Amino acid sequence: MKTLKEIYLECEDGNYIESSLYSAYRVKQGLRNDNGTGVKVGLTRICDVVGYRMVKNHKKPIDGQLIYRGYQISDLVRLAKQDEAIHGYEITAFLLIFGRLPKEDELKSFQFTIKHAFNVDLLWQKYQTTNLLNALQIEILKLFGTDEDPETDRLDLRMEKGLSILSSLPLFVFSVYSNQKITAYPLPAGGFAENILWMARNHKPYTQQEARVMDVLLMLHADHGGGNNSTFANVVISSTGTDIYSCISAAIGSLKGPKHGGAAGKVGLQTKLLLETITEETSDQELEELCEKILRREWGDGSGLIYGIGHAIYTKSDPRCQLIKEECRKLASEKGMSTVFETMNRFEKAAVATMKKVKNADVCANVDFYSGFAYAMLGIDQSLYVPLFAISRCAGWVAHHLENRQSNRKLIRPANIYVGEHHEIFEDSTPDPIPGEVEEVILIKA
């Protein structure tokens, strides 16, 4: 007798859909247009991502822009660096959620809240799962059970719940990571980024530039428009009217995927391997040959991908990459690693040149390329890269959740076209044809 697993594998072909059918039925696979741009499915006032202009249905590369509530991310980073205090992420998160830059007293109130609105009563720091993202999902859903009114659709109350999630996430992450329950932020006078850096490195002292690097990383990852997969997953579920805990948990599930936030972990492994392999003596030609080996699946993890190179929207440059690259340059100088930085810089150029040469693709380095290098210089374990991404992106998720509940009240319900076979059990069971559609289907299948 066959097992169910054997039966499933035997029937596996029944789920296969030929790629040509998508164009035949005019279905935009992956919500992508034929020219590679994303299908417009919503409106937002929170964030915009610009990487090209459309000219006669073709992409024209331009310098990338990341815009939070109308402000260029480069300006927000510059604003944050005007103060000695490390609080750029708090300014950014406030801006995303409330829609404007905070006044001095508002910023202090917000800083206090996101360091004190946590709930760790039910925190269990040991899980059978080894993935911190799964543990985060569990902990967030447990917050639902401690909430006296979790289903409320009052926006102000949902906002408070969102801030509680944002406040709780770092304590969840580092409690599970360290196998020791952390019940409060360890640095009362420190900023959000400083507390995260302190916990991530097991209470190891840090320099001003190290804290600045962490702060900028959190700012750059705080949001990326409404079309990225985790934010869209959050918005889709928000449109049902369900609770905010379910929505943020779903977003984390999306971020975990290797094609989304999980790529940050891949970059970390690649960076580690690169730093063990290439040196200042490695020539530019040897670097390009190494990139070609990666594309041929002869080096690296065998995926054929150069992680941190290329982006779905940014074509000429990724503004996030440029900003964190500059902070990495300063940190490398501080740590006596300028030579290593220049080697990474040369590998970036070699990878871009190789992509053009081998695949005729105009690409740029994305934020992950130097994020992995930044985390490596900070001495942060690779397993924390994606959880740190989740912590920073939580601000954007909360903002988009609230915007959806306020303005986009329709249930998001896309449609699929059935392309499977039709079978008859009884002679009179064949459904009547749908007027106006039979001819089209027959023509397409032919």
C-alpha positions as CSV (number, residue, x, y, z in Angstrom):
1,M,0.0,0.0,0.0
2,K,1.4,3.4,-1.0
3,T,2.0,6.0,1.6
4,L,0.3,9.4,1.3
5,K,3.7,10.9,0.5
6,E,4.2,8.5,-2.3
7,I,0.8,9.2,-3.7
8,Y,1.4,12.9,-3.5
9,L,4.7,12.6,-5.4
10,E,3.0,10.5,-8.0
11,C,0.3,13.2,-8.5
12,E,2.8,16.1,-8.4
13,D,2.5,16.8,-12.1
14,G,-1.2,17.8,-11.5
15,N,0.0,21.0,-9.9
16,Y,2.4,22.0,-12.6
17,I,1.4,25.1,-14.6
18,E,3.4,25.9,-17.8
19,S,4.9,29.3,-17.7
20,S,3.6,30.1,-21.2
21,L,0.0,30.0,-19.8
22,Y,0.6,33.1,-17.8
23,S,1.1,35.2,-20.9
24,A,-1.6,33.3,-22.8
25,Y,-4.2,34.2,-20.2
26,R,-2.7,37.7,-19.7
27,V,-2.0,37.0,-16.0
28,K,0.8,39.1,-14.5
29,Q,2.8,36.5,-12.6
30,G,4.3,37.7,-9.4
31,L,2.2,40.9,-9.9
32,R,4.8,42.1,-12.4
33,N,4.2,43.8,-15.7
34,D,5.8,42.5,-18.9
35,N,8.5,45.2,-18.5
36,G,9.4,44.0,-15.0
37,T,7.7,46.9,-13.2
38,G,5.3,46.1,-10.3
39,V,1.5,46.1,-10.9
40,K,-0.1,49.1,-9.1
41,V,-2.4,47.7,-6.5
42,G,-2.7,50.4,-3.9
43,L,-2.1,54.0,-2.8
44,T,0.1,55.1,0.1
45,R,1.3,58.3,1.7
46,I,4.0,56.6,3.8
47,C,6.9,55.7,1.5
48,D,8.0,55.9,-2.1
49,V,10.8,54.0,-3.8
50,V,12.1,55.4,-7.1
51,G,14.7,53.7,-9.3
52,Y,13.8,54.5,-12.9
53,R,11.6,56.5,-15.2
54,M,9.4,54.9,-17.8
55,V,10.0,56.1,-21.4
56,K,7.9,54.5,-24.1
57,N,7.3,51.5,-21.8
58,H,11.1,51.0,-21.1
59,K,13.0,51.6,-17.9
60,K,15.4,54.5,-17.9
61,P,17.8,54.1,-15.0
62,I,18.1,57.0,-12.6
63,D,19.8,57.5,-9.2
64,G,17.6,55.7,-6.7
65,Q,15.5,57.5,-4.2
66,L,13.9,56.3,-0.9
67,I,11.3,58.8,0.4
68,Y,9.7,58.6,3.8
69,R,6.6,60.8,4.1
70,G,8.1,63.2,1.5
71,Y,11.6,63.3,3.0
72,Q,14.6,61.8,1.2
73,I,16.3,59.1,3.4
74,S,19.6,60.9,2.8
75,D,18.2,64.0,4.4
76,L,16.8,62.1,7.4
77,V,20.2,60.4,8.0
78,R,21.9,63.8,7.7
79,L,19.4,65.3,10.2
80,A,20.0,62.5,12.7
81,K,23.7,62.9,12.5
82,Q,23.5,66.6,13.5
83,D,23.0,65.5,17.1
84,E,25.5,63.6,19.3
85,A,22.6,61.6,20.6
86,I,21.9,58.4,18.7
87,H,18.1,58.6,17.9
88,G,17.8,58.6,14.1
89,Y,15.6,55.5,14.2
90,E,13.2,57.0,16.7
91,I,12.8,60.1,14.5
92,T,12.2,57.8,11.5
93,A,9.7,55.5,13.2
94,F,7.8,58.5,14.5
95,L,7.7,60.1,11.0
96,L,6.4,56.9,9.4
97,I,3.7,56.2,12.0
98,F,2.5,59.7,12.7
99,G,3.1,61.3,9.4
100,R,5.4,64.2,10.4
101,L,8.7,64.9,12.1
102,P,8.5,64.9,15.9
103,K,8.9,68.0,18.0
104,E,11.5,67.7,20.8
105,D,9.0,66.8,23.5
106,E,7.2,64.4,21.2
107,L,10.4,62.6,20.4
108,K,11.2,62.2,24.1
109,S,7.7,60.8,24.7
110,F,8.1,58.4,21.8
111,Q,11.5,57.3,22.9
112,F,10.2,56.5,26.4
113,T,7.2,54.6,25.0
114,I,9.1,52.3,22.7
115,K,11.5,51.4,25.5
116,H,8.7,50.8,28.1
117,A,5.6,49.6,26.2
118,F,6.9,46.0,26.0
119,N,5.2,42.9,27.3
120,V,7.4,40.0,28.2
121,D,5.1,38.3,30.7
122,L,4.6,35.2,28.6
123,L,8.0,35.2,27.0
124,W,9.5,31.7,26.6
125,Q,13.1,32.0,25.6
126,K,13.6,28.4,24.5
127,Y,11.9,26.9,21.4
128,Q,12.2,23.7,19.4
129,T,12.6,25.9,16.3
130,T,16.1,27.2,15.7
131,N,14.7,30.1,13.7
132,L,14.4,33.4,15.5
133,L,11.7,34.6,13.1
134,N,9.4,31.7,13.9
135,A,9.9,32.4,17.6
136,L,9.0,36.1,17.0
137,Q,5.8,35.1,15.3
138,I,4.8,32.9,18.3
139,E,5.6,35.7,20.8
140,I,3.7,38.3,18.9
141,L,0.6,36.1,18.7
142,K,0.9,35.5,22.4
143,L,0.5,39.2,22.9
144,F,-3.0,38.8,21.5
145,G,-3.9,36.6,24.4
146,T,-2.8,39.2,27.0
147,D,-4.6,42.1,25.3
148,E,-8.0,43.0,26.9
149,D,-9.4,44.3,23.7
150,P,-7.3,42.8,20.8
151,E,-9.9,43.1,18.1
152,T,-10.6,46.8,18.4
153,D,-10.7,48.8,15.2
154,R,-10.1,52.1,16.8
155,L,-7.0,53.5,15.1
156,D,-5.5,55.1,18.2
157,L,-5.7,51.8,20.1
158,R,-4.3,49.9,17.2
159,M,-1.4,52.4,17.1
160,E,-0.7,51.8,20.8
161,K,-0.7,48.1,20.2
162,G,1.7,48.6,17.3
163,L,4.1,50.5,19.6
164,S,3.9,47.7,22.1
165,I,4.9,45.2,19.4
166,L,7.7,47.5,18.3
167,S,8.9,47.8,21.9
168,S,8.7,44.1,22.6
169,L,10.5,42.8,19.5
170,P,14.1,43.5,20.6
171,L,13.5,41.9,24.0
172,F,11.9,38.9,22.3
173,V,14.8,38.5,19.9
174,F,17.7,38.8,22.3
175,S,15.9,36.7,25.0
176,V,15.6,33.8,22.6
177,Y,19.0,34.4,21.1
178,S,20.7,34.4,24.5
179,N,18.5,31.8,26.2
180,Q,18.0,34.3,29.0
181,K,14.8,36.2,29.6
182,I,15.5,40.0,29.3
183,T,12.8,42.0,31.1
184,A,13.9,45.6,30.3
185,Y,16.1,47.6,28.0
186,P,19.6,47.6,29.6
187,L,20.5,51.2,28.7
188,P,17.8,53.6,30.1
189,A,19.7,56.7,28.8
190,G,20.7,55.1,25.5
191,G,18.9,55.3,22.2
192,F,17.0,52.4,20.6
193,A,20.0,51.5,18.3
194,E,22.4,51.6,21.3
195,N,20.3,49.2,23.3
196,I,20.0,46.8,20.4
197,L,23.8,46.9,19.8
198,W,24.4,46.4,23.5
199,M,22.2,43.3,23.6
200,A,23.4,41.9,20.3
201,R,27.0,41.9,21.5
202,N,26.3,40.7,25.0
203,H,27.0,44.0,26.8
204,K,30.2,44.8,25.0
205,P,31.1,48.5,25.0
206,Y,30.7,50.4,21.7
207,T,32.0,53.5,20.0
208,Q,30.0,56.4,18.8
209,Q,30.5,55.3,15.2
210,E,29.5,51.7,15.9
211,A,26.2,53.0,17.4
212,R,25.8,55.3,14.4
213,V,26.2,52.4,12.0
214,M,23.5,50.5,13.8
215,D,21.2,53.5,13.9
216,V,21.6,54.1,10.2
217,L,21.0,50.5,9.4
218,L,17.7,50.6,11.4
219,M,16.7,53.8,9.6
220,L,17.4,52.4,6.1
221,H,15.4,49.2,6.8
222,A,12.4,50.9,8.5
223,D,10.3,50.9,5.4
224,H,10.5,50.3,1.7
225,G,7.2,51.3,0.2
226,G,3.9,49.4,0.2
227,G,4.9,46.9,-2.5
228,N,7.6,44.9,-0.8
229,N,6.4,41.4,0.0
230,S,6.2,41.6,3.8
231,T,4.4,45.0,3.8
232,F,2.0,43.8,1.1
233,A,1.3,40.6,3.1
234,N,0.6,42.8,6.1
235,V,-1.7,45.1,4.1
236,V,-3.6,42.1,2.5
237,I,-4.3,40.7,5.9
238,S,-5.1,44.1,7.4
239,S,-7.8,44.5,4.7
240,T,-9.7,41.7,6.4
241,G,-10.1,43.8,9.5
242,T,-8.3,41.3,11.7
243,D,-6.1,42.2,14.7
244,I,-2.7,43.9,14.3
245,Y,-0.9,41.0,16.0
246,S,-1.9,38.6,13.2
247,C,-0.9,41.2,10.5
248,I,2.6,41.8,12.0
249,S,3.1,38.1,12.5
250,A,2.3,37.4,8.8
251,A,4.7,40.1,7.8
252,I,7.5,38.4,9.7
253,G,6.6,35.1,8.1
254,S,7.1,36.8,4.7
255,L,10.3,38.5,5.7
256,K,11.8,35.1,6.8
257,G,11.7,33.9,3.1
258,P,15.0,33.6,1.3
259,K,13.7,35.7,-1.5
260,H,12.9,38.6,0.8
261,G,14.5,39.3,4.2
262,G,16.3,36.0,4.3
263,A,18.6,37.3,1.6
264,A,20.3,39.4,4.3
265,G,21.5,36.2,5.9
266,K,22.7,34.9,2.5
267,V,24.7,38.1,2.1
268,G,26.2,37.6,5.6
269,L,27.4,34.1,4.6
270,Q,28.8,35.4,1.3
271,T,30.6,38.3,3.1
272,K,32.2,35.9,5.5
273,L,33.4,33.7,2.7
274,L,34.7,36.7,0.7
275,L,36.7,38.0,3.6
276,E,38.3,34.6,4.0
277,T,39.1,34.3,0.3
278,I,40.0,37.7,-1.2
279,T,42.8,40.0,-0.1
280,E,44.3,43.3,-1.2
281,E,46.6,41.4,-3.5
282,T,43.6,39.9,-5.3
283,S,43.6,41.6,-8.7
284,D,40.5,43.1,-10.4
285,Q,40.6,40.4,-13.0
286,E,40.7,37.7,-10.4
287,L,37.7,39.3,-8.7
288,E,35.7,39.3,-12.0
289,E,36.7,35.7,-12.5
290,L,35.4,34.9,-9.0
291,C,32.1,36.6,-9.9
292,E,31.9,34.5,-13.1
293,K,32.4,31.4,-11.0
294,I,29.6,32.4,-8.7
295,L,27.3,32.9,-11.7
296,R,28.3,29.5,-13.1
297,R,27.5,27.9,-9.6
298,E,31.1,27.0,-9.2
299,W,31.7,29.1,-6.1
300,G,29.7,30.3,-3.1
301,D,26.5,28.5,-2.1
302,G,25.9,27.1,-5.6
303,S,22.8,29.3,-6.2
304,G,24.4,31.2,-9.1
305,L,23.5,34.5,-7.3
306,I,25.9,37.3,-6.2
307,Y,24.1,38.3,-3.1
308,G,23.7,42.0,-2.5
309,I,24.0,42.8,-6.2
310,G,20.9,43.9,-8.2
311,H,17.5,45.1,-7.2
312,A,13.9,44.9,-8.5
313,I,13.5,48.7,-8.5
314,Y,16.9,50.4,-8.1
315,T,18.8,50.3,-11.4
316,K,21.6,52.9,-11.3
317,S,22.0,53.2,-7.5
318,D,20.5,52.2,-4.3
319,P,20.4,55.2,-1.9
320,R,20.4,52.9,1.1
321,C,23.6,51.2,-0.1
322,Q,25.4,54.5,-0.6
323,L,24.5,55.7,2.9
324,I,25.6,52.6,4.7
325,K,28.6,52.3,2.5
326,E,29.8,55.7,3.7
327,E,29.2,54.7,7.4
328,C,31.1,51.5,6.8
329,R,34.0,53.4,5.3
330,K,34.3,55.5,8.6
331,L,33.9,52.4,10.8
332,A,36.5,50.5,8.8
333,S,38.9,53.4,9.3
334,E,38.2,53.4,13.0
335,K,38.9,49.6,13.2
336,G,42.0,49.6,11.0
337,M,40.1,47.8,8.3
338,S,40.3,50.3,5.5
339,T,42.1,47.8,3.3
340,V,39.3,45.3,3.8
341,F,36.8,48.0,3.0
342,E,38.5,48.8,-0.3
343,T,38.6,45.1,-1.2
344,M,34.9,44.9,-0.7
345,N,34.5,48.0,-2.7
346,R,36.5,46.5,-5.6
347,F,34.4,43.3,-5.4
348,E,31.3,45.4,-5.7
349,K,32.6,47.0,-8.9
350,A,33.7,43.6,-10.2
351,A,30.3,42.1,-9.6
352,V,28.5,45.0,-11.4
353,A,30.9,44.7,-14.3
354,T,30.5,40.9,-14.5
355,M,26.7,41.1,-14.5
356,K,26.9,43.5,-17.5
357,K,29.4,41.4,-19.3
358,V,27.8,38.0,-18.7
359,K,24.1,38.8,-18.5
360,N,24.0,42.3,-20.2
361,A,22.3,43.5,-17.0
362,D,22.7,47.0,-15.7
363,V,22.6,46.5,-11.9
364,C,23.9,48.2,-8.8
365,A,24.8,47.0,-5.3
366,N,21.8,47.0,-3.0
367,V,21.6,47.7,0.7
368,D,22.3,44.2,1.8
369,F,25.8,44.2,0.3
370,Y,27.3,46.6,2.8
371,S,24.8,45.7,5.5
372,G,26.4,42.3,5.8
373,F,29.8,43.9,5.9
374,A,28.6,46.4,8.5
375,Y,27.2,43.6,10.8
376,A,30.5,41.7,10.3
377,M,32.6,44.7,11.5
378,L,30.2,45.2,14.4
379,G,30.8,41.6,15.5
380,I,27.1,40.6,15.2
381,D,26.2,37.0,14.7
382,Q,24.9,36.2,11.2
383,S,21.7,34.6,12.7
384,L,20.6,38.0,13.9
385,Y,20.7,39.8,10.6
386,V,17.1,39.0,9.6
387,P,15.7,39.5,13.1
388,L,17.3,42.9,13.2
389,F,15.7,43.6,9.8
390,A,12.3,42.6,11.3
391,I,12.9,44.9,14.3
392,S,13.6,47.9,12.1
393,R,10.8,47.2,9.5
394,C,8.2,46.9,12.3
395,A,7.8,50.7,12.2
396,G,6.8,50.6,8.5
397,W,4.5,47.6,9.1
398,V,2.6,49.5,11.8
399,A,2.4,52.6,9.7
400,H,1.0,50.7,6.7
401,H,-1.4,48.7,8.9
402,L,-2.9,51.9,10.3
403,E,-3.1,53.5,6.9
404,N,-4.9,50.5,5.5
405,R,-7.4,50.4,8.3
406,Q,-8.1,54.1,7.9
407,S,-8.3,54.5,4.1
408,N,-8.3,51.3,2.1
409,R,-11.3,49.6,3.5
410,K,-12.0,47.2,0.7
411,L,-11.1,43.5,1.2
412,I,-8.1,42.7,-1.1
413,R,-9.4,39.8,-3.1
414,P,-7.4,39.0,-6.3
415,A,-8.6,36.4,-8.8
416,N,-7.1,33.3,-10.4
417,I,-7.9,31.6,-13.7
418,Y,-8.6,27.9,-13.6
419,V,-6.4,26.1,-16.2
420,G,-6.9,22.5,-15.0
421,E,-8.8,19.7,-16.6
422,H,-12.5,19.1,-16.5
423,H,-13.8,15.6,-15.6
424,E,-17.2,14.0,-15.6
425,I,-18.4,11.5,-13.0
426,F,-22.0,11.6,-14.2
427,E,-23.2,12.3,-17.8
428,D,-25.3,15.3,-16.8
429,S,-22.7,16.9,-14.5
430,T,-20.9,19.0,-17.2
431,P,-21.6,22.7,-16.3
432,D,-23.2,25.0,-18.9
433,P,-20.6,27.1,-20.7
434,I,-20.2,30.7,-19.5
435,P,-21.4,33.1,-22.2
436,G,-18.6,35.1,-23.9
437,E,-15.8,33.1,-22.3
438,V,-15.8,29.7,-23.9
439,E,-14.5,30.9,-27.2
440,E,-11.6,32.8,-25.6
441,V,-10.6,29.8,-23.5
442,I,-10.7,27.4,-26.5
443,L,-8.5,29.7,-28.5
444,I,-6.0,30.1,-25.8
445,K,-5.7,26.4,-25.1
446,A,-5.4,25.7,-28.8
